[in-house]
Amino acid sequence: MRSVAPHRFIPTLLVLLFLMAGLSVMLRSQERVKNPDPHRFDEEIGRFLKWDRQNAVPPEGVLFIGSSSIRGWMTREYFPELPVINRGFGGSHLSDVIFFADQIALPYHPAVVVIYAGDNDIAFGKPAGQVVEDFQTLTKMLQDSLSGVAIIYLPIKPSLARWQMWPEMKKANEQIHRLIQQDSKMYYADTAAPMFMENGELNPTLFIEDGLHLTPAGYRLWSDVLAPVIAEAQGVQKR
């Protein structure tokens, strides 16, 4: 029987080991990270519900929902002509928005929902794929419960504080953008791209001292991008 020198198997073995290692990393990157306990927001959600009991919510409103970038946005000042409802709660993930949607989204029967979430998800260690799946879960819930609702997604923003996470955030944004392009009642308001200067660096004037949250200049930029998208979403068809 013909013998084969052992060293001839070494290159093939190394290639197989490399491929297996790469597959292992890919599979781990797609594993779902356990969501934090949504009940950490019970007190904050309770304040929203108390306000709702004492005040009239505008019909056919424009609902802003998501994390601290929504909470810190003085939406009534930037959009004085719109019936806005702000339900941002800082530190929240998409999973938290899903959990509380039946309390602080669906009962308002908004005509338009503006979503900013996913930033904290990536910072928590969730992969882009999980963010995309949660986005799909949330938007399906909204569309199933709110006939004809228009949904606007604000992409996860690049920031000075979380710059090292930008590649994963960008990946989530790109995948969500592709999904949105397939739905005539969903819109992608690209608030992320204009945050970069011509030299490719982030504009530092858009961030407060923590390098994460927005200054008034940052919110003005976002508002200028979003306003025409809301106007389009309030129309009959997406152009």
Backbone as CSV, one residue per row, in Angstrom:
resi,resn,N_x,N_y,N_z,CA_x,CA_y,CA_z,C_x,C_y,C_z
1,MET,0.856,-1.201,0.000,0.000,0.000,0.000,0.882,1.238,0.000
2,ARG,0.511,2.210,-0.833,1.297,3.434,-0.940,1.146,4.269,0.322
3,SER,2.237,4.728,0.858,2.197,5.567,2.060,2.298,7.032,1.665
4,VAL,1.661,7.888,2.483,1.682,9.332,2.241,2.357,9.991,3.422
5,ALA,3.283,10.856,3.126,4.021,11.523,4.201,3.072,12.364,5.036
6,PRO,3.195,12.281,6.391,2.283,13.032,7.269,2.283,14.523,7.002
7,HIS,3.464,15.061,6.591,3.518,16.518,6.454,2.618,17.036,5.337
8,ARG,2.208,16.120,4.415,1.325,16.554,3.329,-0.074,16.905,3.838
9,PHE,-0.440,16.368,4.983,-1.771,16.654,5.544,-1.810,17.970,6.325
10,ILE,-0.645,18.484,6.676,-0.599,19.653,7.563,-1.286,20.870,6.951
11,PRO,-1.000,21.254,5.684,-1.694,22.424,5.128,-3.209,22.265,5.125
12,THR,-3.680,21.065,4.729,-5.128,20.824,4.713,-5.715,20.914,6.109
13,LEU,-5.010,20.350,7.069,-5.480,20.390,8.453,-5.555,21.818,8.964
14,LEU,-4.551,22.623,8.632,-4.547,24.016,9.076,-5.711,24.791,8.463
15,VAL,-5.982,24.522,7.192,-7.108,25.190,6.533,-8.423,24.821,7.205
16,LEU,-8.597,23.527,7.509,-9.820,23.077,8.167,-9.976,23.706,9.540
17,LEU,-8.881,23.765,10.291,-8.935,24.376,11.622,-9.289,25.850,11.525
18,PHE,-8.726,26.531,10.529,-9.008,27.952,10.333,-10.486,28.170,10.004
19,LEU,-11.015,27.325,9.100,-12.422,27.448,8.723,-13.344,27.166,9.897
20,MET,-12.991,26.162,10.699,-13.816,25.832,11.863,-13.793,26.954,12.882
21,ALA,-12.624,27.563,13.065,-12.520,28.679,14.010,-13.354,29.854,13.532
22,GLY,-13.288,30.126,12.219,-14.081,31.222,11.669,-15.567,30.974,11.808
23,LEU,-15.990,29.733,11.563,-17.402,29.380,11.710,-17.849,29.529,13.149
24,SER,-16.986,29.144,14.080,-17.319,29.259,15.503,-17.518,30.706,15.897
25,VAL,-16.626,31.587,15.414,-16.753,33.016,15.719,-18.037,33.562,15.123
26,MET,-18.359,33.160,13.875,-19.564,33.647,13.214,-20.816,33.217,13.968
27,LEU,-20.842,31.956,14.402,-22.006,31.460,15.129,-22.164,32.171,16.463
28,ARG,-21.028,32.397,17.153,-21.103,33.095,18.437,-21.610,34.511,18.249
29,SER,-21.183,35.148,17.133,-21.593,36.532,16.903,-23.089,36.643,16.650
30,GLN,-23.716,35.531,16.217,-25.141,35.556,15.930,-25.991,35.043,17.089
31,GLU,-25.356,34.548,18.147,-26.115,34.083,19.298,-26.819,35.258,19.964
32,ARG,-28.030,35.019,20.422,-28.764,36.086,21.095,-28.223,36.297,22.497
33,VAL,-27.949,37.543,22.804,-27.530,37.920,24.145,-28.787,38.095,24.989
34,LYS,-28.746,37.617,26.219,-29.916,37.718,27.091,-30.270,39.177,27.336
35,ASN,-31.541,39.493,27.187,-32.002,40.859,27.397,-31.941,41.236,28.871
36,PRO,-31.629,42.500,29.164,-31.726,42.951,30.551,-33.187,42.978,30.990
37,ASP,-33.409,42.971,32.288,-34.766,42.933,32.836,-35.513,44.224,32.494
38,PRO,-36.593,44.162,31.739,-37.320,45.381,31.378,-37.967,46.070,32.572
39,HIS,-38.164,45.334,33.654,-38.832,45.933,34.810,-37.982,46.998,35.501
40,ARG,-36.735,47.151,35.086,-35.926,48.245,35.632,-36.505,49.600,35.236
41,PHE,-37.420,49.607,34.264,-38.052,50.848,33.815,-39.479,51.015,34.336
42,ASP,-39.906,50.161,35.248,-41.301,50.220,35.707,-41.677,51.600,36.244
43,GLU,-40.787,52.197,37.012,-41.100,53.504,37.607,-41.242,54.573,36.525
44,GLU,-40.335,54.553,35.563,-40.387,55.550,34.493,-41.623,55.355,33.615
45,ILE,-41.935,54.123,33.302,-43.139,53.851,32.513,-44.383,54.259,33.297
46,GLY,-44.337,54.048,34.605,-45.448,54.453,35.460,-45.715,55.945,35.382
47,ARG,-44.658,56.745,35.256,-44.840,58.195,35.130,-45.520,58.547,33.806
48,PHE,-45.160,57.838,32.748,-45.849,58.056,31.469,-47.341,57.748,31.602
49,LEU,-47.648,56.632,32.250,-49.046,56.215,32.375,-49.839,57.191,33.239
50,LYS,-49.201,57.715,34.271,-49.862,58.715,35.114,-50.176,59.964,34.303
51,TRP,-49.220,60.389,33.489,-49.441,61.562,32.635,-50.605,61.296,31.685
52,ASP,-50.641,60.091,31.134,-51.702,59.749,30.187,-53.085,59.808,30.835
53,ARG,-53.152,59.422,32.103,-54.446,59.450,32.802,-54.918,60.874,33.055
54,GLN,-53.980,61.802,33.126,-54.315,63.178,33.481,-54.383,64.124,32.285
55,ASN,-53.963,63.642,31.120,-53.887,64.506,29.944,-54.430,63.783,28.715
56,ALA,-54.870,64.570,27.766,-55.365,64.011,26.508,-54.198,63.819,25.544
57,VAL,-54.106,62.643,24.995,-53.070,62.354,24.002,-53.605,62.748,22.630
58,PRO,-52.828,63.475,21.829,-53.338,63.914,20.524,-53.658,62.740,19.608
59,PRO,-54.799,62.784,18.944,-55.142,61.712,17.999,-54.272,61.796,16.751
60,GLU,-54.076,60.661,16.105,-53.282,60.624,14.869,-51.918,61.276,15.096
61,GLY,-51.336,61.007,16.251,-50.101,61.664,16.635,-48.861,61.112,15.954
62,VAL,-47.754,61.818,16.199,-46.432,61.366,15.767,-45.703,60.928,17.031
63,LEU,-45.559,59.634,17.199,-44.974,59.071,18.410,-43.475,58.883,18.241
64,PHE,-42.703,59.501,19.133,-41.261,59.287,19.205,-41.012,58.290,20.330
65,ILE,-40.345,57.199,20.024,-40.125,56.181,21.041,-38.714,55.622,20.921
66,GLY,-38.122,55.283,22.073,-36.769,54.730,22.060,-35.983,55.122,23.292
67,SER,-34.696,55.293,23.115,-33.791,55.481,24.250,-33.556,56.956,24.558
68,SER,-32.437,57.257,25.228,-32.205,58.608,25.741,-32.087,59.664,24.650
69,SER,-31.695,59.275,23.451,-31.632,60.257,22.365,-33.024,60.758,22.003
70,ILE,-34.041,59.955,22.260,-35.429,60.402,22.116,-35.848,61.194,23.349
71,ARG,-35.520,60.680,24.520,-35.925,61.358,25.757,-35.384,62.784,25.821
72,GLY,-34.139,62.986,25.382,-33.523,64.308,25.463,-33.912,65.258,24.348
73,TRP,-34.690,64.787,23.412,-35.099,65.582,22.250,-36.338,66.391,22.609
74,MET,-36.224,67.695,22.601,-37.377,68.545,22.885,-38.276,68.574,21.644
75,THR,-38.969,67.473,21.438,-39.686,67.273,20.178,-40.789,68.308,19.945
76,ARG,-41.423,68.765,20.993,-42.479,69.768,20.815,-41.898,71.099,20.351
77,GLU,-40.663,71.388,20.755,-40.021,72.632,20.334,-39.519,72.534,18.895
78,TYR,-38.979,71.384,18.530,-38.440,71.221,17.183,-39.526,70.945,16.145
79,PHE,-40.668,70.423,16.595,-41.773,70.120,15.679,-43.066,70.716,16.234
80,PRO,-43.127,72.044,16.379,-44.282,72.670,17.038,-45.593,72.490,16.284
81,GLU,-45.506,72.220,14.988,-46.723,72.092,14.186,-47.280,70.678,14.201
82,LEU,-46.573,69.748,14.843,-46.993,68.348,14.824,-47.574,67.910,16.170
83,PRO,-48.519,66.967,16.146,-49.076,66.416,17.394,-48.142,65.338,17.954
84,VAL,-47.026,65.779,18.519,-45.996,64.821,18.925,-46.286,64.227,20.306
85,ILE,-45.836,62.996,20.468,-45.871,62.283,21.746,-44.466,61.730,21.947
86,ASN,-43.813,62.095,23.040,-42.444,61.627,23.284,-42.455,60.575,24.387
87,ARG,-42.003,59.388,24.040,-41.933,58.297,25.010,-40.541,57.654,24.987
88,GLY,-39.534,58.520,25.115,-38.173,58.018,25.212,-37.830,57.698,26.654
89,PHE,-37.155,56.583,26.874,-36.689,56.262,28.231,-35.240,55.794,28.150
90,GLY,-34.380,56.553,28.836,-32.940,56.409,28.705,-32.397,55.058,29.119
91,GLY,-31.469,54.543,28.306,-30.849,53.257,28.595,-31.600,52.079,28.021
92,SER,-32.710,52.341,27.354,-33.553,51.244,26.869,-32.975,50.576,25.631
93,HIS,-33.328,49.306,25.488,-33.004,48.506,24.312,-34.274,48.355,23.476
94,LEU,-34.119,47.852,22.274,-35.297,47.518,21.473,-36.188,46.523,22.204
95,SER,-35.571,45.599,22.927,-36.352,44.609,23.682,-37.238,45.279,24.727
96,ASP,-36.770,46.383,25.303,-37.576,47.112,26.286,-38.743,47.829,25.610
97,VAL,-38.469,48.404,24.448,-39.539,49.075,23.705,-40.622,48.065,23.330
98,ILE,-40.197,46.876,22.912,-41.156,45.807,22.591,-41.987,45.458,23.822
99,PHE,-41.328,45.302,24.960,-42.005,44.878,26.189,-43.073,45.884,26.616
100,PHE,-42.773,47.179,26.474,-43.698,48.208,26.957,-44.574,48.807,25.856
101,ALA,-44.465,48.302,24.636,-45.209,48.900,23.520,-46.715,48.889,23.741
102,ASP,-47.221,47.855,24.402,-48.674,47.791,24.611,-49.147,48.798,25.646
103,GLN,-48.213,49.475,26.324,-48.581,50.503,27.299,-48.267,51.914,26.806
104,ILE,-47.165,52.070,26.079,-46.738,53.424,25.703,-46.571,53.599,24.194
105,ALA,-47.262,52.805,23.425,-47.252,52.984,21.970,-48.624,52.658,21.383
106,LEU,-49.048,51.433,21.530,-50.288,50.988,20.888,-51.526,51.760,21.340
107,PRO,-51.668,52.097,22.641,-52.897,52.784,23.062,-53.088,54.164,22.436
108,TYR,-52.015,54.775,21.934,-52.123,56.127,21.386,-52.648,56.141,19.952
109,HIS,-52.631,54.996,19.287,-53.051,54.903,17.886,-52.388,55.989,17.028
110,PRO,-51.062,56.086,17.086,-50.379,57.128,16.313,-50.460,56.864,14.816
111,ALA,-50.371,57.934,14.045,-50.322,57.791,12.591,-48.897,57.516,12.124
112,VAL,-47.934,58.045,12.896,-46.514,57.887,12.569,-45.763,57.508,13.835
113,VAL,-44.847,56.560,13.724,-43.983,56.189,14.843,-42.534,56.391,14.417
114,VAL,-41.806,57.189,15.194,-40.380,57.434,14.956,-39.598,56.634,15.993
115,ILE,-38.709,55.765,15.527,-37.978,54.863,16.422,-36.490,55.192,16.429
116,TYR,-35.952,55.396,17.624,-34.491,55.404,17.776,-34.149,54.454,18.916
117,ALA,-33.575,53.327,18.572,-33.146,52.338,19.561,-32.151,51.412,18.880
118,GLY,-31.371,50.712,19.689,-30.348,49.829,19.149,-28.958,50.240,19.578
119,ASP,-28.803,51.504,19.912,-27.527,52.050,20.384,-27.061,51.319,21.642
120,ASN,-27.931,51.271,22.637,-27.589,50.598,23.896,-27.480,49.085,23.729
121,ASP,-28.213,48.552,22.770,-28.163,47.112,22.501,-26.752,46.689,22.100
122,ILE,-26.184,47.416,21.131,-24.829,47.107,20.668,-23.823,47.335,21.785
123,ALA,-23.984,48.414,22.541,-23.071,48.696,23.652,-23.141,47.610,24.719
124,PHE,-24.282,46.955,24.817,-24.499,45.881,25.790,-23.860,44.575,25.333
125,GLY,-23.486,44.515,24.053,-22.867,43.313,23.514,-23.729,42.519,22.560
126,LYS,-24.908,43.038,22.238,-25.775,42.336,21.295,-25.233,42.495,19.876
127,PRO,-25.255,41.419,19.084,-24.789,41.520,17.699,-25.810,42.230,16.817
128,ALA,-25.345,42.684,15.671,-26.222,43.390,14.736,-27.443,42.555,14.374
129,GLY,-27.244,41.254,14.193,-28.357,40.389,13.820,-29.476,40.390,14.832
130,GLN,-29.134,40.461,16.108,-30.157,40.488,17.153,-30.919,41.810,17.123
131,VAL,-30.199,42.900,16.872,-30.848,44.203,16.764,-31.849,44.195,15.609
132,VAL,-31.447,43.625,14.498,-32.331,43.560,13.326,-33.567,42.711,13.625
133,GLU,-33.377,41.574,14.272,-34.511,40.713,14.626,-35.479,41.436,15.552
134,ASP,-34.946,42.157,16.535,-35.817,42.882,17.460,-36.540,44.024,16.754
135,PHE,-35.855,44.664,15.823,-36.510,45.703,15.023,-37.690,45.113,14.255
136,GLN,-37.494,43.945,13.674,-38.573,43.286,12.934,-39.731,42.913,13.852
137,THR,-39.412,42.449,15.049,-40.464,42.103,16.011,-41.287,43.329,16.379
138,LEU,-40.595,44.434,16.656,-41.285,45.663,17.042,-42.144,46.198,15.902
139,THR,-41.595,46.264,14.716,-42.359,46.831,13.605,-43.545,45.951,13.223
140,LYS,-43.397,44.647,13.344,-44.530,43.755,13.075,-45.638,43.993,14.096
141,MET,-45.251,44.165,15.363,-46.233,44.438,16.411,-46.993,45.730,16.103
142,LEU,-46.265,46.757,15.708,-46.895,48.034,15.403,-47.817,47.915,14.197
143,GLN,-47.335,47.272,13.153,-48.140,47.167,11.935,-49.364,46.276,12.114
144,ASP,-49.229,45.226,12.919,-50.371,44.338,13.154,-51.450,45.017,13.988
145,SER,-51.036,45.923,14.875,-51.987,46.543,15.807,-52.499,47.899,15.342
146,LEU,-51.736,48.577,14.499,-52.070,49.938,14.088,-52.218,49.977,12.570
147,SER,-53.419,49.888,12.110,-53.672,49.836,10.669,-53.152,51.091,9.970
148,GLY,-52.317,50.881,8.962,-51.832,51.992,8.149,-50.743,52.829,8.777
149,VAL,-50.218,52.436,9.931,-49.198,53.240,10.597,-47.949,53.349,9.726
150,ALA,-47.358,54.533,9.726,-46.078,54.754,9.052,-44.978,54.692,10.106
151,ILE,-43.902,54.002,9.794,-42.803,53.821,10.742,-41.537,54.440,10.171
152,ILE,-40.913,55.294,10.956,-39.656,55.931,10.559,-38.554,55.449,11.485
153,TYR,-37.499,54.934,10.903,-36.356,54.461,11.686,-35.218,55.466,11.586
154,LEU,-34.709,55.871,12.738,-33.498,56.686,12.802,-32.333,55.744,13.064
155,PRO,-31.333,55.703,12.186,-30.244,54.745,12.359,-29.461,54.990,13.639
156,ILE,-28.859,53.925,14.142,-27.976,54.056,15.302,-26.891,55.063,14.957
157,LYS,-26.696,56.014,15.818,-25.768,57.101,15.505,-24.310,56.712,15.785
158,PRO,-23.393,57.226,14.980,-21.982,57.126,15.342,-21.720,58.124,16.467
159,SER,-20.886,57.788,17.402,-20.598,58.710,18.502,-19.144,58.608,18.910
160,LEU,-18.655,59.654,19.546,-17.269,59.671,20.022,-17.069,58.617,21.100
161,ALA,-18.034,58.496,21.990,-17.895,57.587,23.132,-17.938,56.120,22.716
162,ARG,-18.656,55.817,21.654,-18.827,54.422,21.238,-18.284,54.177,19.832
163,TRP,-17.257,54.917,19.482,-16.724,54.831,18.130,-16.256,53.423,17.785
164,GLN,-15.672,52.713,18.765,-15.162,51.368,18.492,-16.286,50.396,18.152
165,MET,-17.515,50.760,18.470,-18.666,49.900,18.177,-19.337,50.250,16.852
166,TRP,-18.865,51.283,16.202,-19.516,51.768,14.992,-19.619,50.710,13.892
167,PRO,-18.607,49.877,13.647,-18.765,48.866,12.593,-19.986,47.962,12.799
168,GLU,-20.219,47.522,14.045,-21.382,46.663,14.314,-22.681,47.457,14.210
169,MET,-22.654,48.702,14.669,-23.830,49.559,14.553,-24.173,49.810,13.085
170,LYS,-23.142,50.087,12.303,-23.337,50.340,10.874,-23.911,49.112,10.180
171,LYS,-23.453,47.938,10.591,-23.966,46.693,10.018,-25.467,46.560,10.292
172,ALA,-25.871,46.846,11.521,-27.301,46.787,11.861,-28.093,47.798,11.039
173,ASN,-27.569,49.017,10.932,-28.248,50.048,10.149,-28.450,49.613,8.702
174,GLU,-27.413,49.052,8.108,-27.488,48.658,6.698,-28.519,47.557,6.481
175,GLN,-28.562,46.598,7.404,-29.529,45.509,7.265,-30.956,46.016,7.442
176,ILE,-31.145,46.902,8.404,-32.477,47.470,8.623,-32.892,48.326,7.428
177,HIS,-31.943,49.067,6.884,-32.234,49.897,5.711,-32.754,49.042,4.559
178,ARG,-32.133,47.890,4.344,-32.575,47.000,3.266,-33.999,46.495,3.513
179,LEU,-34.311,46.195,4.766,-35.674,45.758,5.090,-36.688,46.867,4.817
180,ILE,-36.330,48.074,5.201,-37.238,49.208,5.045,-37.536,49.486,3.574
181,GLN,-36.547,49.289,2.731,-36.737,49.541,1.299,-37.787,48.621,0.680
182,GLN,-38.122,47.552,1.371,-39.101,46.589,0.860,-40.521,46.869,1.352
183,ASP,-40.700,47.925,2.155,-42.003,48.207,2.759,-42.380,49.657,2.488
184,SER,-43.487,49.869,1.804,-43.886,51.223,1.402,-44.347,52.093,2.563
185,LYS,-44.571,51.498,3.728,-44.997,52.283,4.894,-43.897,52.414,5.949
186,MET,-42.667,52.122,5.544,-41.535,52.296,6.446,-40.511,53.209,5.797
187,TYR,-39.850,54.008,6.617,-38.950,55.051,6.128,-37.649,55.043,6.922
188,TYR,-36.581,55.357,6.232,-35.247,55.425,6.839,-34.784,56.872,6.760
189,ALA,-34.774,57.562,7.894,-34.329,58.956,7.936,-32.855,58.963,8.318
190,ASP,-31.989,59.168,7.366,-30.554,59.001,7.603,-29.968,60.173,8.384
191,THR,-30.125,60.104,9.689,-29.556,61.114,10.580,-28.093,60.838,10.897
192,ALA,-27.585,59.667,10.521,-26.203,59.300,10.856,-25.189,59.914,9.900
193,ALA,-25.442,59.816,8.603,-24.463,60.266,7.604,-24.036,61.724,7.776
194,PRO,-24.960,62.671,7.996,-24.534,64.068,8.110,-23.817,64.406,9.417
195,MET,-23.655,63.428,10.301,-22.903,63.671,11.531,-21.395,63.622,11.282
196,PHE,-21.018,63.184,10.081,-19.610,63.163,9.693,-19.256,64.446,8.946
197,MET,-18.052,64.936,9.177,-17.554,66.090,8.443,-16.943,65.629,7.121
198,GLU,-16.543,66.573,6.297,-15.997,66.238,4.984,-14.724,65.410,5.081
199,ASN,-13.975,65.562,6.176,-12.735,64.792,6.339,-12.980,63.379,6.863
200,GLY,-14.246,63.011,7.023,-14.582,61.665,7.471,-14.646,61.492,8.971
201,GLU,-14.352,62.551,9.714,-14.411,62.483,11.175,-15.762,62.981,11.668
202,LEU,-16.124,62.536,12.874,-17.376,62.998,13.468,-17.275,64.467,13.846
203,ASN,-18.382,65.162,13.705,-18.434,66.569,14.089,-18.573,66.658,15.610
204,PRO,-17.538,67.110,16.317,-17.588,67.112,17.783,-18.607,68.084,18.359
205,THR,-19.040,69.073,17.573,-20.005,70.047,18.093,-21.397,69.445,18.268
206,LEU,-21.584,68.233,17.763,-22.896,67.588,17.860,-23.087,66.841,19.170
207,PHE,-22.018,66.740,19.977,-22.062,65.922,21.192,-21.769,66.751,22.439
208,ILE,-22.456,66.405,23.529,-22.137,67.018,24.815,-20.866,66.380,25.363
209,GLU,-20.508,66.729,26.590,-19.222,66.327,27.149,-19.012,64.820,27.205
210,ASP,-20.082,64.050,27.320,-19.907,62.595,27.426,-19.595,61.932,26.085
211,GLY,-19.630,62.696,25.003,-19.306,62.148,23.697,-20.347,61.197,23.146
212,LEU,-21.496,61.123,23.797,-22.543,60.177,23.399,-23.852,60.871,23.054
213,HIS,-24.297,61.736,23.936,-25.593,62.384,23.746,-25.441,63.689,22.961
214,LEU,-26.543,64.147,22.410,-26.505,65.253,21.460,-26.631,66.627,22.105
215,THR,-25.978,67.593,21.488,-26.138,69.004,21.820,-27.366,69.534,21.067
216,PRO,-27.781,70.774,21.356,-28.855,71.359,20.544,-28.530,71.360,19.049
217,ALA,-27.251,71.540,18.708,-26.857,71.496,17.293,-27.095,70.105,16.710
218,GLY,-26.833,69.086,17.514,-27.081,67.716,17.068,-28.557,67.461,16.834
219,TYR,-29.377,67.942,17.759,-30.824,67.754,17.599,-31.375,68.593,16.446
220,ARG,-30.784,69.755,16.209,-31.222,70.559,15.070,-30.930,69.822,13.772
221,LEU,-29.756,69.210,13.688,-29.407,68.435,12.498,-30.400,67.295,12.296
222,TRP,-30.642,66.536,13.360,-31.590,65.416,13.266,-32.975,65.904,12.846
223,SER,-33.412,66.998,13.434,-34.755,67.516,13.137,-34.876,67.942,11.684
224,ASP,-33.815,68.558,11.161,-33.840,68.999,9.766,-33.905,67.810,8.806
225,VAL,-33.244,66.715,9.177,-33.306,65.503,8.354,-34.681,64.850,8.459
226,LEU,-35.216,64.811,9.670,-36.451,64.073,9.923,-37.704,64.771,9.414
227,ALA,-37.748,66.095,9.489,-38.974,66.832,9.160,-39.557,66.465,7.793
228,PRO,-38.767,66.471,6.718,-39.365,66.106,5.427,-39.778,64.641,5.334
229,VAL,-39.142,63.788,6.107,-39.517,62.370,6.097,-40.863,62.187,6.785
230,ILE,-41.078,62.915,7.885,-42.391,62.867,8.542,-43.466,63.369,7.584
231,ALA,-43.172,64.466,6.890,-44.145,65.014,5.940,-44.491,63.986,4.870
232,GLU,-43.488,63.266,4.395,-43.733,62.226,3.390,-44.532,61.074,3.991
233,ALA,-44.184,60.697,5.220,-44.878,59.581,5.874,-46.347,59.895,6.124
234,GLN,-46.663,61.160,6.303,-48.050,61.550,6.519,-48.852,61.567,5.223
235,GLY,-48.152,61.438,4.099,-48.817,61.376,2.805,-49.347,59.986,2.525
236,VAL,-49.832,59.799,1.320,-50.467,58.531,0.963,-49.441,57.475,0.620
237,GLN,-48.443,57.825,-0.186,-47.493,56.828,-0.662,-46.067,57.326,-0.500
238,LYS,-45.185,56.381,-0.313,-43.755,56.647,-0.280,-43.292,56.880,-1.711
239,ARG,-42.528,57.947,-1.922,-42.032,58.234,-3.266,-40.887,57.300,-3.613
